[in-house]
Amino acid sequence: MMKNLCWMLLLVCAGAVQAEELSSGQALYLPVYSYLWHGDRMGDDKTPAKTQLSALVSIRNTSLKTPLTISSARYYSTDGKLLSEYVSKPTLIPAMGTLELFVERKEAQGGSGANFIIQWNSATATNPPVVEAVHADIRGGSHALTLITVARPVHLDK
């Protein structure tokens, strides 16, 4: 009975995923963690432990035919301060290609609420790119922490 319920939930969840509408450009918000707070609050300042993470930002063109252009990838800190523009000039991603951006583990200014605003466009309406950040802190065989965040479309203030 429980096995059948799990399969039904899986099928319901799988059916809920729908393709996004075609677009000729968007702004995408991608959460990024340059570090994670964890553990218990300890010490005189009552702060939890902090682990720094690197982040591999993967911008994947899901079109079989249409190239995309990334016009901007702005990296912001937890307090909303613009820290860096990762795309110095418009960058073409060919059909089925991927553009990778990398935030080093030693970068701590972003904080636990860092984020990217990524802007893309194409000459014709196409599938929006899949944009994810793979966060990692891997040290030998004794320690490994990874997590993934996913971008979502946003409307930019005018």
Backbone torsions as a table, in degrees:
resi	resn	phi	psi	omega
1	MET	NA	-48.9	-178.7
2	MET	-63.4	-39.3	178.9
3	LYS	-61.0	-42.6	178.8
4	ASN	-65.1	-38.7	178.4
5	LEU	-63.6	-41.9	178.2
6	CYS	-61.6	-43.6	178.1
7	TRP	-63.0	-40.3	179.2
8	MET	-64.3	-42.0	178.1
9	LEU	-63.8	-41.2	178.2
10	LEU	-61.5	-43.7	179.2
11	LEU	-66.0	-39.7	177.9
12	VAL	-63.5	-45.8	179.6
13	CYS	-64.4	-42.1	179.5
14	ALA	-63.9	-38.4	179.4
15	GLY	-69.7	-22.1	-177.7
16	ALA	-76.7	-18.8	-179.5
17	VAL	-77.5	123.2	-179.4
18	GLN	-122.0	151.7	175.8
19	ALA	-67.1	141.2	176.2
20	GLU	-72.1	157.9	178.1
21	GLU	-68.4	150.8	175.8
22	LEU	-63.8	149.7	-178.2
23	SER	-148.9	157.8	173.6
24	SER	-108.6	11.2	175.0
25	GLY	161.1	152.3	-178.8
26	GLN	-156.4	166.0	164.3
27	ALA	-108.5	134.0	-178.8
28	LEU	-119.8	137.0	176.7
29	TYR	-101.4	124.3	-179.4
30	LEU	-122.5	113.4	175.1
31	PRO	-68.0	139.9	178.7
32	VAL	-136.7	140.5	177.7
33	TYR	-113.4	109.4	174.0
34	SER	-81.1	-18.0	166.8
35	TYR	-154.7	161.0	177.3
36	LEU	-120.0	136.1	168.9
37	TRP	-82.4	143.1	178.4
38	HIS	-160.0	168.4	177.9
39	GLY	82.3	-154.8	-179.1
40	ASP	-102.9	156.7	174.1
41	ARG	-74.0	122.5	-175.9
42	MET	-139.2	169.7	176.1
43	GLY	77.7	-178.8	-178.2
44	ASP	-64.4	-35.1	-177.8
45	ASP	-89.1	-1.8	175.8
46	LYS	55.0	40.7	177.3
47	THR	-105.4	146.9	175.9
48	PRO	-74.1	170.3	176.4
49	ALA	-66.9	158.0	-178.8
50	LYS	-130.7	131.6	176.5
51	THR	-118.2	124.5	178.3
52	GLN	-77.9	145.2	-178.6
53	LEU	-129.4	146.4	166.4
54	SER	-89.4	163.1	178.0
55	ALA	-139.2	123.5	172.7
56	LEU	-98.2	112.2	178.1
57	VAL	-91.7	122.3	-176.6
58	SER	-114.8	117.8	178.4
59	ILE	-110.1	107.7	-171.1
60	ARG	-109.7	121.3	175.6
61	ASN	-77.6	119.4	-176.4
62	THR	-97.1	6.8	178.9
63	SER	-87.2	140.2	175.8
64	LEU	-79.8	-14.6	-173.7
65	LYS	-130.2	-31.8	-168.4
66	THR	-100.9	123.4	175.0
67	PRO	-73.9	156.4	176.4
68	LEU	-116.3	154.1	172.3
69	THR	-118.1	127.6	172.9
70	ILE	-93.5	114.9	-177.0
71	SER	-94.0	-20.4	-177.2
72	SER	-161.7	144.2	172.9
73	ALA	-144.0	87.1	-175.3
74	ARG	-92.6	131.7	-177.6
75	TYR	-105.1	123.2	-176.9
76	TYR	-115.5	152.8	177.5
77	SER	-86.2	174.1	177.8
78	THR	-54.7	-37.0	-178.8
79	ASP	-89.8	11.6	174.2
80	GLY	86.4	7.5	179.9
81	LYS	-80.1	130.7	175.4
82	LEU	-68.4	120.0	-178.6
83	LEU	-98.0	-36.3	-175.1
84	SER	-164.9	151.0	169.3
85	GLU	-105.8	115.2	-175.5
86	TYR	-84.1	-11.9	179.0
87	VAL	-120.3	103.0	-174.6
88	SER	-75.4	-23.4	176.1
89	LYS	-146.8	156.8	179.7
90	PRO	-51.4	133.1	-174.5
91	THR	-121.9	124.9	-178.6
92	LEU	-83.1	134.0	171.0
93	ILE	-112.6	115.9	-178.7
94	PRO	-67.1	166.0	176.1
95	ALA	-51.1	131.8	-179.9
96	MET	63.4	13.4	178.6
97	GLY	-91.4	172.1	-179.0
98	THR	-136.6	137.5	170.9
99	LEU	-107.7	129.9	179.4
100	GLU	-113.3	135.2	174.2
101	LEU	-120.0	147.7	-175.4
102	PHE	-131.4	128.0	173.9
103	VAL	-105.7	117.9	-176.6
104	GLU	-68.7	152.4	179.4
105	ARG	-61.4	-33.5	-178.1
106	LYS	-70.1	-12.5	179.6
107	GLU	-76.1	108.5	-177.0
108	ALA	-110.3	-8.2	-177.3
109	GLN	-63.7	-30.8	-178.1
110	GLY	-63.1	-41.9	179.0
111	GLY	80.0	-170.6	-176.3
112	SER	-78.4	-9.7	179.2
113	GLY	-117.8	25.5	179.0
114	ALA	-65.0	162.5	-180.0
115	ASN	-162.9	161.3	172.4
116	PHE	-114.1	145.6	161.9
117	ILE	-112.4	116.0	-176.8
118	ILE	-112.9	126.7	179.4
119	GLN	-112.6	132.8	179.8
120	TRP	-134.4	160.4	173.9
121	ASN	-153.9	165.2	177.3
122	SER	-144.8	161.0	-178.3
123	ALA	-68.8	-30.6	178.9
124	THR	-133.1	160.8	178.4
125	ALA	-61.2	135.5	-176.5
126	THR	-152.1	179.5	175.0
127	ASN	-64.4	135.2	173.1
128	PRO	-64.4	151.6	177.7
129	PRO	-69.8	157.7	169.7
130	VAL	-92.7	122.9	-177.5
131	VAL	-124.4	121.3	-179.4
132	GLU	-136.0	156.9	170.9
133	ALA	-120.3	124.9	175.6
134	VAL	-100.3	113.1	-178.9
135	HIS	-95.7	142.8	-177.6
136	ALA	-150.8	146.9	165.4
137	ASP	-139.7	99.0	-175.1
138	ILE	-121.3	120.8	-179.6
139	ARG	-130.5	96.7	179.1
140	GLY	61.8	-153.6	-178.9
141	GLY	-91.3	-5.9	-173.9
142	SER	-95.2	-13.2	-174.2
143	HIS	-147.6	127.3	175.4
144	ALA	-152.0	127.6	177.1
145	LEU	-133.8	124.6	176.2
146	THR	-139.3	148.9	173.8
147	LEU	-154.5	159.2	-178.1
148	ILE	-124.8	137.0	170.9
149	THR	-118.0	155.1	-175.0
150	VAL	-123.8	138.7	178.8
151	ALA	-76.1	155.0	174.1
152	ARG	-137.2	149.2	-179.6
153	PRO	-67.4	145.1	175.6
154	VAL	-137.6	158.9	172.8
155	HIS	-97.5	128.7	179.0
156	LEU	-79.8	141.6	177.2
157	ASP	-64.6	143.4	178.5
158	LYS	-114.2	NA	NA
